[in-house]
Amino acid sequence: MKALVTGATGFIGSHLCEELVRRDYEVTCLIRKTSNLKWIENINLKFVLGDCTNRESLLNAVADFDVVFHLAGLTKSSSTDDFFCINAQGTENLINAVAEKNQKLKRFIYLSSLAAAGPSSNGSPLREDSEPSPVSSYGKSKLEGEKAVLRHKDSIPVTILRPPAVYGPRDEDFFIFFKLIKKGVFPYWGKCYYSLLYVDDLVQGILLSAENKDAEGEIYFLSNSKSYTGEELAMEIASALNVGVTQLKIPRFVMPFFAFISERINKKGIINRDKIKELCHSHWICDASKAREKLGFIPKVKIKEGIKWTADWYRIHRWL
């Protein structure tokens, strides 16, 4: 089976590439000249140059593959235009190139996000038939990417996946919270609930959806079966790091100000005004029962062991 992976150099993409090679896929990664290959340079992969924001660069890159895993995307930025250029237009460019140059494709997998559906407004986990209501530019751009993919569902076998917050080795976003908690600080802005998924479980879900004929034309949430409060996550991280932690209360009305300051310090950081639009909502939870029933998706990694493995990786690689 020949697979093309976009976003292969990133956190999730690098883990996916490792598993694809273990399963004897012939894997080609779409990369740019400036791509950092540190996570995948020792894997048996092929590479092709291309940029999802440049449709012409994709036309010769997408032919002759059985599966396309589209994971490339922008998760943090202070620019709304950048989100839509990469997540929406970039996805449209890729699926259009596939439609033109690879009409024998067996599956196009688009890794979207819970952010494309938005938070739960009533405290109940979102299902796939819930009306999308994204609150951030990131979420809105991912939803536009979904729409671009679905426009081709009658001619290309597509599947859209919406994971919640994903954590595990190599992740730089959750790492921010590990660093804060190691310093003994847990930022608290009210009771919040989150669905989560360990990266290995996400990769298994991606492959189940790619290899299951019934997944064609479908959207799935992929998450652990349980939701967690911010306090529970903080305590699990503190336990894994063997540190005490003090709750630092942050009024929600001052959070945009902190985000503004954070942007001035680091424009590419995870704490920005767009991310604050998400953090101001209390229920980021989804129901993965459709994936469980239709795909046999059963996450194996419990929160305690997943947090511990992640913390151990950060320590071994001297991030902490």
C-alpha positions as CSV (number, residue, x, y, z in Angstrom):
1,M,0.0,0.0,0.0
2,K,1.4,3.4,-1.0
3,A,0.7,6.3,1.2
4,L,1.3,10.0,1.0
5,V,1.5,11.9,4.3
6,T,1.3,15.6,4.7
7,G,2.4,17.1,8.1
8,A,4.8,14.1,8.5
9,T,7.4,16.2,10.3
10,G,5.0,17.2,13.1
11,F,4.0,15.7,16.4
12,I,1.2,13.5,15.1
13,G,2.5,13.0,11.6
14,S,5.8,11.5,12.8
15,H,4.1,9.0,15.0
16,L,1.8,8.0,12.1
17,C,4.8,7.5,9.7
18,E,6.4,5.2,12.2
19,E,3.3,3.0,12.5
20,L,2.7,3.0,8.7
21,V,6.3,1.7,8.1
22,R,5.7,-0.9,10.8
23,R,2.7,-2.1,8.9
24,D,4.7,-2.3,5.6
25,Y,3.2,0.7,3.9
26,E,5.4,2.4,1.3
27,V,5.4,5.9,2.8
28,T,6.1,9.2,1.0
29,C,6.1,12.5,2.9
30,L,5.2,15.8,1.3
31,I,7.8,18.3,2.6
32,R,9.0,21.8,1.9
33,K,12.7,22.7,1.5
34,T,12.6,24.3,4.9
35,S,11.0,21.3,6.7
36,N,12.8,20.0,9.8
37,L,13.1,16.2,9.5
38,K,14.4,15.5,13.0
39,W,11.6,13.2,14.1
40,I,11.5,11.2,10.9
41,E,15.0,11.2,9.5
42,N,15.8,7.7,10.8
43,I,12.6,6.1,9.3
44,N,12.5,4.3,6.0
45,L,10.6,7.0,4.1
46,K,10.5,8.7,0.7
47,F,10.1,12.4,0.2
48,V,8.5,14.7,-2.4
49,L,8.7,18.5,-2.4
50,G,5.4,20.4,-2.3
51,D,3.5,23.0,-0.4
52,C,-0.2,22.8,0.2
53,T,-0.5,26.6,-0.2
54,N,0.8,26.2,-3.8
55,R,-1.6,24.1,-5.8
56,E,0.8,23.8,-8.8
57,S,3.5,22.2,-6.6
58,L,1.0,19.5,-5.7
59,L,-0.1,18.3,-9.1
60,N,2.9,16.0,-9.7
61,A,3.2,15.0,-6.0
62,V,-0.2,13.3,-5.4
63,A,-0.3,10.8,-8.3
64,D,0.0,7.1,-7.8
65,F,-0.9,6.7,-4.1
66,D,-3.5,4.5,-2.6
67,V,-4.0,6.6,0.5
68,V,-3.5,10.3,1.3
69,F,-3.2,11.2,5.0
70,H,-3.6,15.0,5.2
71,L,-2.3,16.0,8.6
72,A,-0.6,19.3,7.6
73,G,-2.1,22.3,9.3
74,L,-1.5,25.4,11.3
75,T,-2.5,25.0,15.0
76,K,-1.3,28.3,16.4
77,S,-0.9,31.8,15.0
78,S,-1.7,35.4,15.7
79,S,-2.9,35.8,12.1
80,T,-6.5,34.8,11.1
81,D,-5.4,34.9,7.4
82,D,-2.7,32.4,8.0
83,F,-5.2,29.9,9.5
84,F,-7.4,30.1,6.5
85,C,-4.5,30.1,4.0
86,I,-3.1,26.9,5.3
87,N,-6.0,25.0,6.9
88,A,-8.8,25.9,4.5
89,Q,-7.2,26.9,1.2
90,G,-4.3,24.4,1.7
91,T,-6.7,21.5,2.1
92,E,-8.8,22.6,-0.9
93,N,-5.6,22.8,-3.0
94,L,-4.6,19.3,-2.0
95,I,-8.0,17.6,-2.5
96,N,-8.4,19.4,-5.9
97,A,-5.0,18.2,-7.0
98,V,-6.0,14.7,-6.0
99,A,-9.2,15.0,-7.9
100,E,-7.3,16.0,-11.0
101,K,-4.3,13.7,-10.8
102,N,-5.2,10.6,-8.8
103,Q,-8.7,9.3,-9.6
104,K,-7.8,5.8,-8.4
105,L,-7.2,6.9,-4.8
106,K,-8.6,4.4,-2.3
107,R,-8.9,6.9,0.6
108,F,-8.3,10.5,1.5
109,I,-8.0,11.0,5.3
110,Y,-8.4,14.6,6.6
111,L,-7.3,15.1,10.2
112,S,-9.6,17.9,11.4
113,S,-10.2,18.8,15.0
114,L,-12.8,19.0,17.8
115,A,-12.3,22.8,17.4
116,A,-14.0,22.6,14.0
117,A,-17.2,21.5,15.8
118,G,-16.7,23.9,18.7
119,P,-17.4,23.4,22.4
120,S,-20.5,21.8,23.9
121,S,-23.0,24.5,24.8
122,N,-25.1,22.3,27.1
123,G,-22.4,20.1,28.8
124,S,-23.2,17.0,26.8
125,P,-20.5,15.4,24.6
126,L,-20.8,16.5,21.0
127,R,-21.8,13.9,18.4
128,E,-21.1,13.9,14.7
129,D,-24.6,15.2,13.9
130,S,-24.2,18.2,16.2
131,E,-24.3,21.5,14.4
132,P,-20.7,22.8,14.1
133,S,-20.2,26.0,16.0
134,P,-16.4,26.8,16.1
135,V,-15.4,29.8,18.3
136,S,-11.8,30.3,17.1
137,S,-10.3,31.2,13.8
138,Y,-8.4,27.9,14.0
139,G,-11.6,26.0,14.4
140,K,-13.4,27.9,11.7
141,S,-10.5,27.3,9.3
142,K,-10.5,23.6,10.0
143,L,-14.3,23.5,9.4
144,E,-13.7,25.1,6.0
145,G,-11.1,22.4,5.3
146,E,-13.8,19.8,6.1
147,K,-16.2,21.4,3.7
148,A,-13.6,21.4,0.9
149,V,-13.0,17.7,1.4
150,L,-16.7,16.9,1.6
151,R,-17.4,18.6,-1.8
152,H,-15.5,15.7,-3.3
153,K,-17.1,12.9,-1.4
154,D,-19.1,11.6,-4.4
155,S,-15.9,11.2,-6.5
156,I,-13.2,10.5,-3.9
157,P,-13.5,8.2,-0.9
158,V,-12.9,10.6,1.9
159,T,-13.0,10.3,5.7
160,I,-12.8,13.2,8.2
161,L,-11.5,12.7,11.8
162,R,-12.0,15.1,14.7
163,P,-9.7,14.4,17.6
164,P,-9.8,16.5,20.8
165,A,-6.6,17.6,22.5
166,V,-3.9,15.1,21.7
167,Y,-0.9,14.5,23.9
168,G,2.2,12.4,24.0
169,P,6.0,12.4,23.3
170,R,7.2,15.2,21.0
171,D,4.1,17.4,21.6
172,E,5.1,21.0,22.2
173,D,1.6,22.4,23.1
174,F,0.8,20.3,26.2
175,F,4.4,20.7,27.1
176,I,3.6,24.2,28.2
177,F,1.4,22.9,31.0
178,F,4.0,20.3,32.1
179,K,6.5,23.2,32.4
180,L,4.1,25.3,34.5
181,I,3.2,22.4,36.8
182,K,6.8,21.5,37.3
183,K,7.2,25.0,38.6
184,G,4.4,24.3,41.0
185,V,1.8,26.4,39.2
186,F,-1.6,25.3,37.9
187,P,-3.5,28.1,36.1
188,Y,-7.2,28.0,36.9
189,W,-9.9,30.0,35.2
190,G,-12.9,28.0,36.3
191,K,-14.2,24.4,36.1
192,C,-13.6,23.0,32.6
193,Y,-14.0,19.6,31.1
194,Y,-11.9,18.1,28.3
195,S,-11.8,15.1,26.1
196,L,-8.3,13.8,25.4
197,L,-6.5,11.2,23.3
198,Y,-3.0,9.8,23.6
199,V,-1.1,10.0,20.3
200,D,-0.7,6.3,19.8
201,D,-4.5,5.8,20.2
202,L,-5.1,8.5,17.6
203,V,-2.7,6.8,15.1
204,Q,-4.7,3.6,15.6
205,G,-7.9,5.4,14.9
206,I,-6.5,7.0,11.8
207,L,-5.5,3.7,10.4
208,L,-8.8,2.0,11.3
209,S,-10.6,4.7,9.4
210,A,-8.3,4.4,6.4
211,E,-8.6,0.6,6.2
212,N,-12.4,0.3,6.8
213,K,-14.6,0.5,3.7
214,D,-17.5,1.7,5.8
215,A,-15.7,4.9,6.8
216,E,-16.0,6.3,3.3
217,G,-17.8,9.7,3.3
218,E,-18.0,9.7,7.1
219,I,-16.9,12.0,10.0
220,Y,-15.8,10.6,13.3
221,F,-14.8,12.0,16.7
222,L,-11.9,10.1,18.1
223,S,-11.4,10.4,21.9
224,N,-10.9,8.6,25.1
225,S,-14.2,7.5,26.6
226,K,-13.9,9.7,29.7
227,S,-13.7,13.5,30.0
228,Y,-11.4,15.2,32.5
229,T,-11.4,18.4,34.5
230,G,-8.5,20.8,34.4
231,E,-7.8,19.9,38.0
232,E,-7.7,16.2,37.3
233,L,-5.2,16.8,34.5
234,A,-3.0,19.0,36.7
235,M,-3.0,16.4,39.5
236,E,-2.0,13.7,37.0
237,I,0.8,15.7,35.6
238,A,2.0,16.8,39.1
239,S,2.0,13.1,40.2
240,A,4.0,12.1,37.1
241,L,6.5,14.8,37.9
242,N,6.5,14.2,41.6
243,V,5.8,17.8,42.5
244,G,3.3,19.8,44.5
245,V,1.1,22.3,42.7
246,T,-0.7,25.5,43.7
247,Q,-3.8,26.7,42.0
248,L,-3.3,30.2,40.4
249,K,-6.7,31.7,39.8
250,I,-7.0,33.8,36.6
251,P,-10.2,35.7,36.1
252,R,-11.5,35.0,32.6
253,F,-11.9,38.7,31.7
254,V,-8.1,39.2,32.0
255,M,-7.2,36.2,29.9
256,P,-7.2,38.1,26.6
257,F,-4.7,40.6,28.1
258,F,-2.4,37.7,29.1
259,A,-2.7,36.3,25.5
260,F,-1.8,39.7,24.1
261,I,1.3,39.9,26.2
262,S,2.2,36.3,25.3
263,E,1.9,37.1,21.5
264,R,4.3,40.0,21.9
265,I,6.8,37.6,23.5
266,N,6.3,34.7,21.1
267,K,4.0,35.1,18.0
268,K,4.1,31.3,17.4
269,G,3.3,30.3,21.0
270,I,0.2,28.3,21.9
271,I,-1.1,31.1,24.2
272,N,-2.6,33.7,21.9
273,R,-5.8,35.6,21.5
274,D,-7.3,33.0,19.2
275,K,-6.6,30.1,21.7
276,I,-8.1,32.2,24.5
277,K,-11.4,32.2,22.5
278,E,-11.4,28.4,23.0
279,L,-10.2,28.4,26.7
280,C,-13.0,30.7,27.7
281,H,-15.5,27.8,27.1
282,S,-15.8,25.1,29.7
283,H,-16.8,22.0,27.8
284,W,-14.5,20.6,25.1
285,I,-15.9,17.1,25.1
286,C,-17.0,14.7,22.4
287,D,-18.6,11.3,22.0
288,A,-16.6,8.7,20.1
289,S,-19.2,6.0,20.2
290,K,-19.7,6.1,16.5
291,A,-16.0,5.3,15.9
292,R,-16.2,2.6,18.5
293,E,-19.3,1.0,17.0
294,K,-18.5,1.4,13.3
295,L,-14.7,1.1,13.3
296,G,-13.9,-0.9,16.5
297,F,-12.0,2.1,17.8
298,I,-11.1,1.4,21.5
299,P,-8.4,3.6,23.0
300,K,-5.9,1.6,25.1
301,V,-3.9,4.2,26.9
302,K,-5.4,5.4,30.2
303,I,-4.7,9.0,31.3
304,K,-2.3,8.0,34.2
305,E,0.0,6.0,32.0
306,G,-0.2,8.3,29.1
307,I,0.8,11.3,31.2
308,K,3.6,9.3,32.8
309,W,5.0,8.2,29.5
310,T,4.8,11.7,28.2
311,A,6.5,13.2,31.3
312,D,9.2,10.5,31.1
313,W,9.9,11.4,27.4
314,Y,10.2,15.1,28.2
315,R,12.7,14.2,31.0
316,I,14.7,11.8,28.9
317,H,15.0,14.4,26.1
318,R,15.8,17.1,28.6
319,W,12.8,19.2,27.8
320,L,12.0,19.3,31.5
